[in-house]
Amino acid sequence: MPLIYKICPRELWREAEASGRFSGAPVDAADGFIHFSTGAQVPETAARHFVGQRDLLLVAVEAEALGDALRFEPSRGGDLFPHLYADLPLSAVRSVAELPLGADGRHVFPVEIGA
């Protein structure tokens, strides 16, 4: 399985690093799972849910390391989105990158995302 991505406010991610676990953002807690996106989905996720937000991080996670707690379920337009029904083990995280805003107000993704 490829990498999946979580857009996360820096402060929330720093709390996860300090505690050794990530239980998700408030929207994740409300929905009962941690929302992720594939590489192809994450630019649209940013455009829909994080417009104009600064101080965000893009957390890349090895999907295979999440086991049966990770499910790909229909969401936006019928696309299958990765949802994690457990805390995210930090051992599954492969990278954490800045997600800055460009001059046009859209987030600038790392080259490997292709956005």
N, C-alpha and C positions, 0 to 999 in steps of 0.2 A: 504494500500500500504506500502511496505517496505521502507527502507532508500535508497536514491541514493547518489552518491558521486561526488565531484568535486575535482580534483587535482589542487592546486593553489599555485603559488609562494608566499612565506611569505609576501613579501613587498606589493604585490597586495591585499592580504587579509587584511593586517593591514590598508591599505587605505580604504577598504570597511568598516571595523569596525569603523574607524574614521568618515566616512561620513554617516554611517548608512544604506548604500545600496551597493549591488554588481551588477555591470552591466556586468561583465564578463571580460575575458582576450581579448587581441587583436584578437585572432582567433575567439572568440565568436562574437565580433562586426562585423568581416568580413563575418561571416556566417549568421548573423541575429538572432541568438539564443545562449543561454548558454548551452554548452555541459556538460552532466553528464554521469555517468556510473552506472550500477547496481553493487552490491557487486561482482557478478560473472564476470563482465566485467572490473572492474577497474584495476586489475593487468596487463591485456593485454594493456589497455590504457596507463598505466605507461611505460610498456616496449616499446610501439610503439612511443609514443610522448614525453616522459620525460627521455629518456635514459641518465644516468649519471648526471642528474640535482640534485643539492643539494638545501637545504633551501625550500623544498616544504611542504605544508600542505595538509592533507586529510580532506575535509569538508563533514560531513554527514548531509544530509538534509531529512526532512520528506516529502516524495513525495506528500502525500495527502494534505498537507498544501498549495501546489502550485496551486491547482484548475485546471481550464481549460487551463491555460497558459502552462501547462506541457503536452507534447505529446511524446508518444513512437513511433519513426519513424525508418524505415529500414536504416541501415548503414553498417558497416563492415560485410561482408559475409552474409548480409540479417538479421543480428540480430537487434532487436528493441532496440534503445538507447533512453534514456530520454533527451529531448530537452526542454528548458524553453524559451518561447517567451515573456519574461518580465524580469525586474530586479529581483534578488533573494531577497526576504524579509528576513532580518537576523533573524526574529522571527521563521522562518522555520528551522533554523540550530539547530541540536541536539548535535553536537560535532565538535571539530576541533582538529586534532591530528598531531603530527610530522610524516613526511614520510621520514625517513632516508634511506640512501644507506647502504646496507649490504656489507660485505667483498667481495662478488662476484660481486658488482657493480649494483645489482638489488635492487629495493626499498623494504623495509621491512614494511609489512602491519600489522595493529593491528590484533590480534587473531580472532576477530569476522568476519573479511573479509575471513579468511581461505586461504590466498595466501602463 
